Amino acid sequence: MSIMATTSFTTRIDSELKMQLDRIARFEDRSASYVANQAIRAYVEERLATRNLIETGLALVEQGAPTLAPNAVHDWLKADDDRPFPKHDR
């Protein structure tokens, strides 16, 4: 197991959120700092993955990949039946 360098990070959070964080930390027998670090890590990883998917999608569209009309996807998502996924535009 490698030890990662750490640094201090100060932020303000709502009092209620801090109490909930402390409660979770007690449940898990961890420090509030550890729980907050894990939550921030998960958030950062999710946002970076989302951004990567967006950039990949935009690059594919620029290269001529098939696209779907937004209203076709919207209608498909709102449909109550088992209609097939919309056909691409090109």
PDB file of N, CA, C and O in Angstrom, chain B, residues numbered from 101:
ATOM      1  N   MET B 101       0.850  -1.189   0.000  1.00  0.00           N
ATOM      2  CA  MET B 101       0.000   0.000   0.000  1.00  0.00           C
ATOM      3  C   MET B 101       0.888   1.242   0.000  1.00  0.00           C
ATOM      4  O   MET B 101       1.725   1.409   0.887  1.00  0.00           O
ATOM      5  N   SER B 102       0.709   2.100  -0.980  1.00  0.00           N
ATOM      6  CA  SER B 102       1.503   3.318  -1.046  1.00  0.00           C
ATOM      7  C   SER B 102       0.820   4.438  -0.267  1.00  0.00           C
ATOM      8  O   SER B 102      -0.405   4.489  -0.160  1.00  0.00           O
ATOM      9  N   ILE B 103       1.628   5.314   0.261  1.00  0.00           N
ATOM     10  CA  ILE B 103       1.116   6.460   1.020  1.00  0.00           C
ATOM     11  C   ILE B 103       1.122   7.661   0.093  1.00  0.00           C
ATOM     12  O   ILE B 103       2.143   8.009  -0.498  1.00  0.00           O
ATOM     13  N   MET B 104      -0.047   8.288  -0.020  1.00  0.00           N
ATOM     14  CA  MET B 104      -0.180   9.454  -0.891  1.00  0.00           C
ATOM     15  C   MET B 104       0.090  10.714  -0.090  1.00  0.00           C
ATOM     16  O   MET B 104      -0.270  10.808   1.084  1.00  0.00           O
ATOM     17  N   ALA B 105       0.723  11.677  -0.731  1.00  0.00           N
ATOM     18  CA  ALA B 105       0.944  12.977  -0.098  1.00  0.00           C
ATOM     19  C   ALA B 105      -0.400  13.640   0.128  1.00  0.00           C
ATOM     20  O   ALA B 105      -1.308  13.509  -0.693  1.00  0.00           O
ATOM     21  N   THR B 106      -0.529  14.342   1.222  1.00  0.00           N
ATOM     22  CA  THR B 106      -1.771  15.039   1.523  1.00  0.00           C
ATOM     23  C   THR B 106      -1.508  16.519   1.692  1.00  0.00           C
ATOM     24  O   THR B 106      -0.370  16.958   1.856  1.00  0.00           O
ATOM     25  N   THR B 107      -2.582  17.271   1.646  1.00  0.00           N
ATOM     26  CA  THR B 107      -2.515  18.705   1.875  1.00  0.00           C
ATOM     27  C   THR B 107      -3.793  19.110   2.587  1.00  0.00           C
ATOM     28  O   THR B 107      -4.794  18.396   2.528  1.00  0.00           O
ATOM     29  N   SER B 108      -3.764  20.238   3.252  1.00  0.00           N
ATOM     30  CA  SER B 108      -4.952  20.742   3.936  1.00  0.00           C
ATOM     31  C   SER B 108      -5.882  21.421   2.949  1.00  0.00           C
ATOM     32  O   SER B 108      -5.451  22.026   1.967  1.00  0.00           O
ATOM     33  N   PHE B 109      -7.159  21.305   3.233  1.00  0.00           N
ATOM     34  CA  PHE B 109      -8.185  21.922   2.402  1.00  0.00           C
ATOM     35  C   PHE B 109      -9.273  22.399   3.345  1.00  0.00           C
ATOM     36  O   PHE B 109      -9.878  21.592   4.051  1.00  0.00           O
ATOM     37  N   THR B 110      -9.527  23.685   3.366  1.00  0.00           N
ATOM     38  CA  THR B 110     -10.518  24.245   4.271  1.00  0.00           C
ATOM     39  C   THR B 110     -11.729  24.689   3.473  1.00  0.00           C
ATOM     40  O   THR B 110     -11.607  25.340   2.436  1.00  0.00           O
ATOM     41  N   THR B 111     -12.892  24.327   3.973  1.00  0.00           N
ATOM     42  CA  THR B 111     -14.132  24.749   3.320  1.00  0.00           C
ATOM     43  C   THR B 111     -15.204  24.948   4.375  1.00  0.00           C
ATOM     44  O   THR B 111     -15.086  24.460   5.499  1.00  0.00           O
ATOM     45  N   ARG B 112     -16.229  25.654   4.009  1.00  0.00           N
ATOM     46  CA  ARG B 112     -17.371  25.843   4.901  1.00  0.00           C
ATOM     47  C   ARG B 112     -18.502  24.956   4.410  1.00  0.00           C
ATOM     48  O   ARG B 112     -18.794  24.907   3.215  1.00  0.00           O
ATOM     49  N   ILE B 113     -19.133  24.258   5.341  1.00  0.00           N
ATOM     50  CA  ILE B 113     -20.310  23.455   5.002  1.00  0.00           C
ATOM     51  C   ILE B 113     -21.406  23.761   6.009  1.00  0.00           C
ATOM     52  O   ILE B 113     -21.141  24.256   7.104  1.00  0.00           O
ATOM     53  N   ASP B 114     -22.627  23.464   5.628  1.00  0.00           N
ATOM     54  CA  ASP B 114     -23.764  23.677   6.516  1.00  0.00           C
ATOM     55  C   ASP B 114     -23.585  22.888   7.804  1.00  0.00           C
ATOM     56  O   ASP B 114     -23.029  21.789   7.790  1.00  0.00           O
ATOM     57  N   SER B 115     -24.051  23.441   8.910  1.00  0.00           N
ATOM     58  CA  SER B 115     -23.938  22.771  10.208  1.00  0.00           C
ATOM     59  C   SER B 115     -24.620  21.410  10.187  1.00  0.00           C
ATOM     60  O   SER B 115     -24.088  20.442  10.731  1.00  0.00           O
ATOM     61  N   GLU B 116     -25.782  21.329   9.569  1.00  0.00           N
ATOM     62  CA  GLU B 116     -26.515  20.053   9.492  1.00  0.00           C
ATOM     63  C   GLU B 116     -25.721  19.027   8.691  1.00  0.00           C
ATOM     64  O   GLU B 116     -25.659  17.857   9.069  1.00  0.00           O
ATOM     65  N   LEU B 117     -25.125  19.453   7.604  1.00  0.00           N
ATOM     66  CA  LEU B 117     -24.315  18.539   6.796  1.00  0.00           C
ATOM     67  C   LEU B 117     -23.112  18.050   7.589  1.00  0.00           C
ATOM     68  O   LEU B 117     -22.753  16.876   7.497  1.00  0.00           O
ATOM     69  N   LYS B 118     -22.485  18.925   8.365  1.00  0.00           N
ATOM     70  CA  LYS B 118     -21.344  18.525   9.203  1.00  0.00           C
ATOM     71  C   LYS B 118     -21.779  17.498  10.241  1.00  0.00           C
ATOM     72  O   LYS B 118     -21.057  16.535  10.498  1.00  0.00           O
ATOM     73  N   MET B 119     -22.941  17.693  10.833  1.00  0.00           N
ATOM     74  CA  MET B 119     -23.429  16.720  11.816  1.00  0.00           C
ATOM     75  C   MET B 119     -23.670  15.362  11.156  1.00  0.00           C
ATOM     76  O   MET B 119     -23.358  14.322  11.736  1.00  0.00           O
ATOM     77  N   GLN B 120     -24.221  15.373   9.951  1.00  0.00           N
ATOM     78  CA  GLN B 120     -24.457  14.124   9.234  1.00  0.00           C
ATOM     79  C   GLN B 120     -23.135  13.453   8.860  1.00  0.00           C
ATOM     80  O   GLN B 120     -23.012  12.231   8.943  1.00  0.00           O
ATOM     81  N   LEU B 121     -22.159  14.242   8.452  1.00  0.00           N
ATOM     82  CA  LEU B 121     -20.833  13.713   8.137  1.00  0.00           C
ATOM     83  C   LEU B 121     -20.215  13.060   9.368  1.00  0.00           C
ATOM     84  O   LEU B 121     -19.680  11.954   9.286  1.00  0.00           O
ATOM     85  N   ASP B 122     -20.286  13.735  10.495  1.00  0.00           N
ATOM     86  CA  ASP B 122     -19.750  13.179  11.737  1.00  0.00           C
ATOM     87  C   ASP B 122     -20.472  11.882  12.110  1.00  0.00           C
ATOM     88  O   ASP B 122     -19.843  10.935  12.582  1.00  0.00           O
ATOM     89  N   ARG B 123     -21.758  11.839  11.905  1.00  0.00           N
ATOM     90  CA  ARG B 123     -22.546  10.638  12.229  1.00  0.00           C
ATOM     91  C   ARG B 123     -22.101   9.460  11.357  1.00  0.00           C
ATOM     92  O   ARG B 123     -21.909   8.348  11.849  1.00  0.00           O
ATOM     93  N   ILE B 124     -21.942   9.719  10.068  1.00  0.00           N
ATOM     94  CA  ILE B 124     -21.475   8.670   9.155  1.00  0.00           C
ATOM     95  C   ILE B 124     -20.084   8.205   9.560  1.00  0.00           C
ATOM     96  O   ILE B 124     -19.799   7.008   9.550  1.00  0.00           O
ATOM     97  N   ALA B 125     -19.231   9.136   9.911  1.00  0.00           N
ATOM     98  CA  ALA B 125     -17.873   8.788  10.324  1.00  0.00           C
ATOM     99  C   ALA B 125     -17.897   7.877  11.553  1.00  0.00           C
ATOM    100  O   ALA B 125     -17.136   6.913  11.628  1.00  0.00           O
ATOM    101  N   ARG B 126     -18.763   8.181  12.505  1.00  0.00           N
ATOM    102  CA  ARG B 126     -18.875   7.321  13.684  1.00  0.00           C
ATOM    103  C   ARG B 126     -19.377   5.934  13.308  1.00  0.00           C
ATOM    104  O   ARG B 126     -18.862   4.933  13.808  1.00  0.00           O
ATOM    105  N   PHE B 127     -20.388   5.862  12.422  1.00  0.00           N
ATOM    106  CA  PHE B 127     -20.912   4.566  11.966  1.00  0.00           C
ATOM    107  C   PHE B 127     -19.799   3.709  11.379  1.00  0.00           C
ATOM    108  O   PHE B 127     -19.740   2.502  11.613  1.00  0.00           O
ATOM    109  N   GLU B 128     -18.929   4.336  10.624  1.00  0.00           N
ATOM    110  CA  GLU B 128     -17.891   3.617   9.889  1.00  0.00           C
ATOM    111  C   GLU B 128     -16.566   3.542  10.649  1.00  0.00           C
ATOM    112  O   GLU B 128     -15.573   3.026  10.137  1.00  0.00           O
ATOM    113  N   ASP B 129     -16.567   4.059  11.868  1.00  0.00           N
ATOM    114  CA  ASP B 129     -15.366   4.072  12.701  1.00  0.00           C
ATOM    115  C   ASP B 129     -14.196   4.706  11.947  1.00  0.00           C
ATOM    116  O   ASP B 129     -13.080   4.186  11.943  1.00  0.00           O
ATOM    117  N   ARG B 130     -14.481   5.831  11.318  1.00  0.00           N
ATOM    118  CA  ARG B 130     -13.491   6.600  10.553  1.00  0.00           C
ATOM    119  C   ARG B 130     -13.574   8.049  10.985  1.00  0.00           C
ATOM    120  O   ARG B 130     -14.508   8.449  11.680  1.00  0.00           O
ATOM    121  N   SER B 131     -12.600   8.828  10.572  1.00  0.00           N
ATOM    122  CA  SER B 131     -12.647  10.266  10.857  1.00  0.00           C
ATOM    123  C   SER B 131     -13.559  10.952   9.834  1.00  0.00           C
ATOM    124  O   SER B 131     -13.780  10.448   8.733  1.00  0.00           O
ATOM    125  N   ALA B 132     -14.073  12.101  10.227  1.00  0.00           N
ATOM    126  CA  ALA B 132     -14.884  12.887   9.293  1.00  0.00           C
ATOM    127  C   ALA B 132     -14.045  13.304   8.101  1.00  0.00           C
ATOM    128  O   ALA B 132     -14.547  13.387   6.980  1.00  0.00           O
ATOM    129  N   SER B 133     -12.763  13.567   8.340  1.00  0.00           N
ATOM    130  CA  SER B 133     -11.862  13.936   7.260  1.00  0.00           C
ATOM    131  C   SER B 133     -11.757  12.807   6.237  1.00  0.00           C
ATOM    132  O   SER B 133     -11.787  13.056   5.032  1.00  0.00           O
ATOM    133  N   TYR B 134     -11.635  11.568   6.712  1.00  0.00           N
ATOM    134  CA  TYR B 134     -11.545  10.417   5.815  1.00  0.00           C
ATOM    135  C   TYR B 134     -12.827  10.285   4.976  1.00  0.00           C
ATOM    136  O   TYR B 134     -12.764  10.100   3.761  1.00  0.00           O
ATOM    137  N   VAL B 135     -13.972  10.382   5.630  1.00  0.00           N
ATOM    138  CA  VAL B 135     -15.247  10.242   4.924  1.00  0.00           C
ATOM    139  C   VAL B 135     -15.412  11.359   3.896  1.00  0.00           C
ATOM    140  O   VAL B 135     -15.848  11.109   2.772  1.00  0.00           O
ATOM    141  N   ALA B 136     -15.069  12.579   4.273  1.00  0.00           N
ATOM    142  CA  ALA B 136     -15.164  13.703   3.336  1.00  0.00           C
ATOM    143  C   ALA B 136     -14.212  13.498   2.163  1.00  0.00           C
ATOM    144  O   ALA B 136     -14.572  13.775   1.019  1.00  0.00           O
ATOM    145  N   ASN B 137     -13.011  13.019   2.435  1.00  0.00           N
ATOM    146  CA  ASN B 137     -12.035  12.764   1.379  1.00  0.00           C
ATOM    147  C   ASN B 137     -12.563  11.723   0.397  1.00  0.00           C
ATOM    148  O   ASN B 137     -12.424  11.885  -0.815  1.00  0.00           O
ATOM    149  N   GLN B 138     -13.167  10.658   0.914  1.00  0.00           N
ATOM    150  CA  GLN B 138     -13.723   9.620   0.051  1.00  0.00           C
ATOM    151  C   GLN B 138     -14.861  10.172  -0.807  1.00  0.00           C
ATOM    152  O   GLN B 138     -14.973   9.837  -1.987  1.00  0.00           O
ATOM    153  N   ALA B 139     -15.695  11.009  -0.217  1.00  0.00           N
ATOM    154  CA  ALA B 139     -16.811  11.599  -0.957  1.00  0.00           C
ATOM    155  C   ALA B 139     -16.303  12.541  -2.049  1.00  0.00           C
ATOM    156  O   ALA B 139     -16.811  12.528  -3.170  1.00  0.00           O
ATOM    157  N   ILE B 140     -15.317  13.345  -1.724  1.00  0.00           N
ATOM    158  CA  ILE B 140     -14.754  14.261  -2.719  1.00  0.00           C
ATOM    159  C   ILE B 140     -14.085  13.474  -3.835  1.00  0.00           C
ATOM    160  O   ILE B 140     -14.224  13.817  -5.009  1.00  0.00           O
ATOM    161  N   ARG B 141     -13.354  12.411  -3.472  1.00  0.00           N
ATOM    162  CA  ARG B 141     -12.704  11.576  -4.481  1.00  0.00           C
ATOM    163  C   ARG B 141     -13.744  10.979  -5.438  1.00  0.00           C
ATOM    164  O   ARG B 141     -13.551  11.007  -6.653  1.00  0.00           O
ATOM    165  N   ALA B 142     -14.836  10.444  -4.899  1.00  0.00           N
ATOM    166  CA  ALA B 142     -15.881   9.854  -5.741  1.00  0.00           C
ATOM    167  C   ALA B 142     -16.497  10.907  -6.651  1.00  0.00           C
ATOM    168  O   ALA B 142     -16.752  10.642  -7.825  1.00  0.00           O
ATOM    169  N   TYR B 143     -16.737  12.096  -6.115  1.00  0.00           N
ATOM    170  CA  TYR B 143     -17.312  13.180  -6.910  1.00  0.00           C
ATOM    171  C   TYR B 143     -16.374  13.586  -8.045  1.00  0.00           C
ATOM    172  O   TYR B 143     -16.800  13.724  -9.192  1.00  0.00           O
ATOM    173  N   VAL B 144     -15.101  13.777  -7.720  1.00  0.00           N
ATOM    174  CA  VAL B 144     -14.124  14.197  -8.731  1.00  0.00           C
ATOM    175  C   VAL B 144     -14.010  13.132  -9.817  1.00  0.00           C
ATOM    176  O   VAL B 144     -14.007  13.462 -11.003  1.00  0.00           O
ATOM    177  N   GLU B 145     -13.915  11.856  -9.430  1.00  0.00           N
ATOM    178  CA  GLU B 145     -13.817  10.784 -10.423  1.00  0.00           C
ATOM    179  C   GLU B 145     -15.042  10.755 -11.329  1.00  0.00           C
ATOM    180  O   GLU B 145     -14.915  10.578 -12.541  1.00  0.00           O
ATOM    181  N   GLU B 146     -16.233  10.929 -10.744  1.00  0.00           N
ATOM    182  CA  GLU B 146     -17.473  10.926 -11.537  1.00  0.00           C
ATOM    183  C   GLU B 146     -17.508  12.098 -12.502  1.00  0.00           C
ATOM    184  O   GLU B 146     -17.884  11.930 -13.662  1.00  0.00           O
ATOM    185  N   ARG B 147     -17.122  13.281 -12.044  1.00  0.00           N
ATOM    186  CA  ARG B 147     -17.149  14.467 -12.913  1.00  0.00           C
ATOM    187  C   ARG B 147     -16.115  14.348 -14.032  1.00  0.00           C
ATOM    188  O   ARG B 147     -16.394  14.720 -15.172  1.00  0.00           O
ATOM    189  N   LEU B 148     -14.915  13.827 -13.716  1.00  0.00           N
ATOM    190  CA  LEU B 148     -13.904  13.646 -14.747  1.00  0.00           C
ATOM    191  C   LEU B 148     -14.347  12.608 -15.775  1.00  0.00           C
ATOM    192  O   LEU B 148     -14.126  12.792 -16.972  1.00  0.00           O
ATOM    193  N   ALA B 149     -14.967  11.528 -15.324  1.00  0.00           N
ATOM    194  CA  ALA B 149     -15.457  10.508 -16.252  1.00  0.00           C
ATOM    195  C   ALA B 149     -16.557  11.077 -17.140  1.00  0.00           C
ATOM    196  O   ALA B 149     -16.597  10.800 -18.338  1.00  0.00           O
ATOM    197  N   THR B 150     -17.447  11.871 -16.556  1.00  0.00           N
ATOM    198  CA  THR B 150     -18.512  12.496 -17.337  1.00  0.00           C
ATOM    199  C   THR B 150     -17.923  13.421 -18.385  1.00  0.00           C
ATOM    200  O   THR B 150     -18.337  13.403 -19.544  1.00  0.00           O
ATOM    201  N   ARG B 151     -16.958  14.228 -17.977  1.00  0.00           N
ATOM    202  CA  ARG B 151     -16.329  15.158 -18.928  1.00  0.00           C
ATOM    203  C   ARG B 151     -15.632  14.396 -20.050  1.00  0.00           C
ATOM    204  O   ARG B 151     -15.688  14.806 -21.209  1.00  0.00           O
ATOM    205  N   ASN B 152     -14.981  13.299 -19.713  1.00  0.00           N
ATOM    206  CA  ASN B 152     -14.316  12.478 -20.712  1.00  0.00           C
ATOM    207  C   ASN B 152     -15.327  11.910 -21.710  1.00  0.00           C
ATOM    208  O   ASN B 152     -15.068  11.890 -22.913  1.00  0.00           O
ATOM    209  N   LEU B 153     -16.462  11.455 -21.218  1.00  0.00           N
ATOM    210  CA  LEU B 153     -17.506  10.942 -22.118  1.00  0.00           C
ATOM    211  C   LEU B 153     -18.035  12.034 -23.041  1.00  0.00           C
ATOM    212  O   LEU B 153     -18.267  11.793 -24.226  1.00  0.00           O
ATOM    213  N   ILE B 154     -18.224  13.226 -22.501  1.00  0.00           N
ATOM    214  CA  ILE B 154     -18.697  14.350 -23.321  1.00  0.00           C
ATOM    215  C   ILE B 154     -17.684  14.676 -24.417  1.00  0.00           C
ATOM    216  O   ILE B 154     -18.049  14.837 -25.581  1.00  0.00           O
ATOM    217  N   GLU B 155     -16.413  14.771 -24.038  1.00  0.00           N
ATOM    218  CA  GLU B 155     -15.376  15.095 -25.018  1.00  0.00           C
ATOM    219  C   GLU B 155     -15.265  13.998 -26.080  1.00  0.00           C
ATOM    220  O   GLU B 155     -15.074  14.295 -27.259  1.00  0.00           O
ATOM    221  N   THR B 156     -15.384  12.735 -25.667  1.00  0.00           N
ATOM    222  CA  THR B 156     -15.349  11.621 -26.618  1.00  0.00           C
ATOM    223  C   THR B 156     -16.533  11.697 -27.571  1.00  0.00           C
ATOM    224  O   THR B 156     -16.373  11.515 -28.778  1.00  0.00           O
ATOM    225  N   GLY B 157     -17.717  11.965 -27.039  1.00  0.00           N
ATOM    226  CA  GLY B 157     -18.909  12.081 -27.876  1.00  0.00           C
ATOM    227  C   GLY B 157     -18.802  13.215 -28.874  1.00  0.00           C
ATOM    228  O   GLY B 157     -19.154  13.054 -30.042  1.00  0.00           O
ATOM    229  N   LEU B 158     -18.318  14.362 -28.423  1.00  0.00           N
ATOM    230  CA  LEU B 158     -18.155  15.499 -29.333  1.00  0.00           C
ATOM    231  C   LEU B 158     -17.143  15.187 -30.430  1.00  0.00           C
ATOM    232  O   LEU B 158     -17.352  15.544 -31.589  1.00  0.00           O
ATOM    233  N   ALA B 159     -16.056  14.528 -30.071  1.00  0.00           N
ATOM    234  CA  ALA B 159     -15.055  14.155 -31.075  1.00  0.00           C
ATOM    235  C   ALA B 159     -15.642  13.186 -32.092  1.00  0.00           C
ATOM    236  O   ALA B 159     -15.365  13.296 -33.286  1.00  0.00           O
ATOM    237  N   LEU B 160     -16.447  12.243 -31.627  1.00  0.00           N
ATOM    238  CA  LEU B 160     -17.082  11.292 -32.549  1.00  0.00           C
ATOM    239  C   LEU B 160     -18.043  11.993 -33.506  1.00  0.00           C
ATOM    240  O   LEU B 160     -18.080  11.671 -34.694  1.00  0.00           O
ATOM    241  N   VAL B 161     -18.813  12.942 -33.000  1.00  0.00           N
ATOM    242  CA  VAL B 161     -19.736  13.695 -33.855  1.00  0.00           C
ATOM    243  C   VAL B 161     -18.947  14.480 -34.898  1.00  0.00           C
ATOM    244  O   VAL B 161     -19.326  14.520 -36.068  1.00  0.00           O
ATOM    245  N   GLU B 162     -17.852  15.101 -34.472  1.00  0.00           N
ATOM    246  CA  GLU B 162     -17.024  15.860 -35.408  1.00  0.00           C
ATOM    247  C   GLU B 162     -16.422  14.962 -36.490  1.00  0.00           C
ATOM    248  O   GLU B 162     -16.136  15.420 -37.596  1.00  0.00           O
ATOM    249  N   GLN B 163     -16.233  13.686 -36.164  1.00  0.00           N
ATOM    250  CA  GLN B 163     -15.689  12.730 -37.129  1.00  0.00           C
ATOM    251  C   GLN B 163     -16.783  12.103 -37.989  1.00  0.00           C
ATOM    252  O   GLN B 163     -16.495  11.249 -38.828  1.00  0.00           O
ATOM    253  N   GLY B 164     -18.025  12.513 -37.792  1.00  0.00           N
ATOM    254  CA  GLY B 164     -19.115  12.025 -38.630  1.00  0.00           C
ATOM    255  C   GLY B 164     -19.879  10.844 -38.083  1.00  0.00           C
ATOM    256  O   GLY B 164     -20.586  10.171 -38.834  1.00  0.00           O
ATOM    257  N   ALA B 165     -19.759  10.571 -36.800  1.00  0.00           N
ATOM    258  CA  ALA B 165     -20.503   9.460 -36.205  1.00  0.00           C
ATOM    259  C   ALA B 165     -22.005   9.723 -36.314  1.00  0.00           C
ATOM    260  O   ALA B 165     -22.421  10.880 -36.369  1.00  0.00           O
ATOM    261  N   PRO B 166     -22.826   8.667 -36.346  1.00  0.00           N
ATOM    262  CA  PRO B 166     -24.273   8.849 -36.402  1.00  0.00           C
ATOM    263  C   PRO B 166     -24.768   9.617 -35.173  1.00  0.00           C
ATOM    264  O   PRO B 166     -24.222   9.480 -34.078  1.00  0.00           O
ATOM    265  N   THR B 167     -25.796  10.417 -35.373  1.00  0.00           N
ATOM    266  CA  THR B 167     -26.381  11.189 -34.282  1.00  0.00           C
ATOM    267  C   THR B 167     -27.874  10.914 -34.200  1.00  0.00           C
ATOM    268  O   THR B 167     -28.473  10.378 -35.132  1.00  0.00           O
ATOM    269  N   LEU B 168     -28.461  11.286 -33.079  1.00  0.00           N
ATOM    270  CA  LEU B 168     -29.893  11.170 -32.868  1.00  0.00           C
ATOM    271  C   LEU B 168     -30.472  12.554 -32.647  1.00  0.00           C
ATOM    272  O   LEU B 168     -29.858  13.396 -31.991  1.00  0.00           O
ATOM    273  N   ALA B 169     -31.643  12.786 -33.192  1.00  0.00           N
ATOM    274  CA  ALA B 169     -32.318  14.065 -32.957  1.00  0.00           C
ATOM    275  C   ALA B 169     -32.753  14.118 -31.493  1.00  0.00           C
ATOM    276  O   ALA B 169     -33.312  13.147 -30.983  1.00  0.00           O
ATOM    277  N   PRO B 170     -32.506  15.231 -30.818  1.00  0.00           N
ATOM    278  CA  PRO B 170     -32.873  15.319 -29.397  1.00  0.00           C
ATOM    279  C   PRO B 170     -34.347  15.009 -29.135  1.00  0.00           C
ATOM    280  O   PRO B 170     -34.675  14.346 -28.150  1.00  0.00           O
ATOM    281  N   ASN B 171     -35.235  15.485 -30.009  1.00  0.00           N
ATOM    282  CA  ASN B 171     -36.656  15.230 -29.772  1.00  0.00           C
ATOM    283  C   ASN B 171     -37.006  13.747 -29.925  1.00  0.00           C
ATOM    284  O   ASN B 171     -37.931  13.263 -29.272  1.00  0.00           O
ATOM    285  N   ALA B 172     -36.279  13.024 -30.776  1.00  0.00           N
ATOM    286  CA  ALA B 172     -36.526  11.582 -30.927  1.00  0.00           C
ATOM    287  C   ALA B 172     -36.159  10.848 -29.639  1.00  0.00           C
ATOM    288  O   ALA B 172     -36.881   9.952 -29.202  1.00  0.00           O
ATOM    289  N   VAL B 173     -35.044  11.226 -29.040  1.00  0.00           N
ATOM    290  CA  VAL B 173     -34.629  10.601 -27.781  1.00  0.00           C
ATOM    291  C   VAL B 173     -35.597  10.977 -26.671  1.00  0.00           C
ATOM    292  O   VAL B 173     -35.986  10.127 -25.869  1.00  0.00           O
ATOM    293  N   HIS B 174     -35.985  12.236 -26.621  1.00  0.00           N
ATOM    294  CA  HIS B 174     -36.925  12.707 -25.605  1.00  0.00           C
ATOM    295  C   HIS B 174     -38.244  11.947 -25.699  1.00  0.00           C
ATOM    296  O   HIS B 174     -38.773  11.487 -24.687  1.00  0.00           O
ATOM    297  N   ASP B 175     -38.771  11.817 -26.910  1.00  0.00           N
ATOM    298  CA  ASP B 175     -40.024  11.089 -27.100  1.00  0.00           C
ATOM    299  C   ASP B 175     -39.878   9.625 -26.686  1.00  0.00           C
ATOM    300  O   ASP B 175     -40.789   9.052 -26.089  1.00  0.00           O
ATOM    301  N   TRP B 176     -38.729   9.021 -27.006  1.00  0.00           N
ATOM    302  CA  TRP B 176     -38.483   7.626 -26.647  1.00  0.00           C
ATOM    303  C   TRP B 176     -38.444   7.459 -25.119  1.00  0.00           C
ATOM    304  O   TRP B 176     -39.008   6.510 -24.576  1.00  0.00           O
ATOM    305  N   LEU B 177     -37.770   8.395 -24.439  1.00  0.00           N
ATOM    306  CA  LEU B 177     -37.682   8.320 -22.981  1.00  0.00           C
ATOM    307  C   LEU B 177     -39.034   8.498 -22.309  1.00  0.00           C
ATOM    308  O   LEU B 177     -39.302   7.874 -21.282  1.00  0.00           O
ATOM    309  N   LYS B 178     -39.887   9.342 -22.875  1.00  0.00           N
ATOM    310  CA  LYS B 178     -41.194   9.612 -22.284  1.00  0.00           C
ATOM    311  C   LYS B 178     -42.242   8.557 -22.628  1.00  0.00           C
ATOM    312  O   LYS B 178     -43.304   8.523 -22.005  1.00  0.00           O
ATOM    313  N   ALA B 179     -41.966   7.701 -23.602  1.00  0.00           N
ATOM    314  CA  ALA B 179     -42.958   6.729 -24.066  1.00  0.00           C
ATOM    315  C   ALA B 179     -43.268   5.694 -22.984  1.00  0.00           C
ATOM    316  O   ALA B 179     -42.386   5.267 -22.240  1.00  0.00           O
ATOM    317  N   ASP B 180     -44.526   5.307 -22.916  1.00  0.00           N
ATOM    318  CA  ASP B 180     -44.955   4.295 -21.958  1.00  0.00           C
ATOM    319  C   ASP B 180     -44.839   2.879 -22.527  1.00  0.00           C
ATOM    320  O   ASP B 180     -44.953   1.900 -21.790  1.00  0.00           O
ATOM    321  N   ASP B 181     -44.617   2.777 -23.811  1.00  0.00           N
ATOM    322  CA  ASP B 181     -44.563   1.453 -24.430  1.00  0.00           C
ATOM    323  C   ASP B 181     -43.113   0.994 -24.605  1.00  0.00           C
ATOM    324  O   ASP B 181     -42.180   1.673 -24.176  1.00  0.00           O
ATOM    325  N   ASP B 182     -42.942  -0.147 -25.227  1.00  0.00           N
ATOM    326  CA  ASP B 182     -41.608  -0.713 -25.447  1.00  0.00           C
ATOM    327  C   ASP B 182     -41.110  -0.448 -26.856  1.00  0.00           C
ATOM    328  O   ASP B 182     -40.544  -1.331 -27.499  1.00  0.00           O
ATOM    329  N   ARG B 183     -41.320   0.759 -27.330  1.00  0.00           N
ATOM    330  CA  ARG B 183     -40.903   1.072 -28.683  1.00  0.00           C
ATOM    331  C   ARG B 183     -39.392   0.956 -28.830  1.00  0.00           C
ATOM    332  O   ARG B 183     -38.659   1.158 -27.862  1.00  0.00           O
ATOM    333  N   PRO B 184     -38.916   0.632 -30.039  1.00  0.00           N
ATOM    334  CA  PRO B 184     -37.463   0.486 -30.240  1.00  0.00           C
ATOM    335  C   PRO B 184     -36.755   1.827 -30.122  1.00  0.00           C
ATOM    336  O   PRO B 184     -37.360   2.889 -30.268  1.00  0.00           O
ATOM    337  N   PHE B 185     -35.481   1.750 -29.858  1.00  0.00           N
ATOM    338  CA  PHE B 185     -34.651   2.956 -29.760  1.00  0.00           C
ATOM    339  C   PHE B 185     -34.682   3.685 -31.103  1.00  0.00           C
ATOM    340  O   PHE B 185     -34.685   3.023 -32.140  1.00  0.00           O
ATOM    341  N   PRO B 186     -34.704   5.019 -31.129  1.00  0.00           N
ATOM    342  CA  PRO B 186     -34.794   5.765 -32.392  1.00  0.00           C
ATOM    343  C   PRO B 186     -33.634   5.468 -33.339  1.00  0.00           C
ATOM    344  O   PRO B 186     -32.523   5.150 -32.917  1.00  0.00           O
ATOM    345  N   LYS B 187     -33.930   5.582 -34.627  1.00  0.00           N
ATOM    346  CA  LYS B 187     -32.894   5.423 -35.662  1.00  0.00           C
ATOM    347  C   LYS B 187     -32.035   6.683 -35.710  1.00  0.00           C
ATOM    348  O   LYS B 187     -32.502   7.785 -35.423  1.00  0.00           O
ATOM    349  N   HIS B 188     -30.785   6.496 -36.076  1.00  0.00           N
ATOM    350  CA  HIS B 188     -29.887   7.655 -36.154  1.00  0.00           C
ATOM    351  C   HIS B 188     -30.201   8.479 -37.404  1.00  0.00           C
ATOM    352  O   HIS B 188     -30.825   8.005 -38.354  1.00  0.00           O
ATOM    353  N   ASP B 189     -29.740   9.736 -37.362  1.00  0.00           N
ATOM    354  CA  ASP B 189     -30.027  10.704 -38.439  1.00  0.00           C
ATOM    355  C   ASP B 189     -29.170  10.475 -39.674  1.00  0.00           C
ATOM    356  O   ASP B 189     -29.615  10.743 -40.790  1.00  0.00           O
ATOM    357  N   ARG B 190     -27.975   9.993 -39.498  1.00  0.00           N
ATOM    358  CA  ARG B 190     -27.105   9.799 -40.663  1.00  0.00           C
ATOM    359  C   ARG B 190     -26.375   8.499 -40.551  1.00  0.00           C
ATOM    360  O   ARG B 190     -25.591   8.153 -41.435  1.00  0.00           O
TER     361      ARG B 190
END
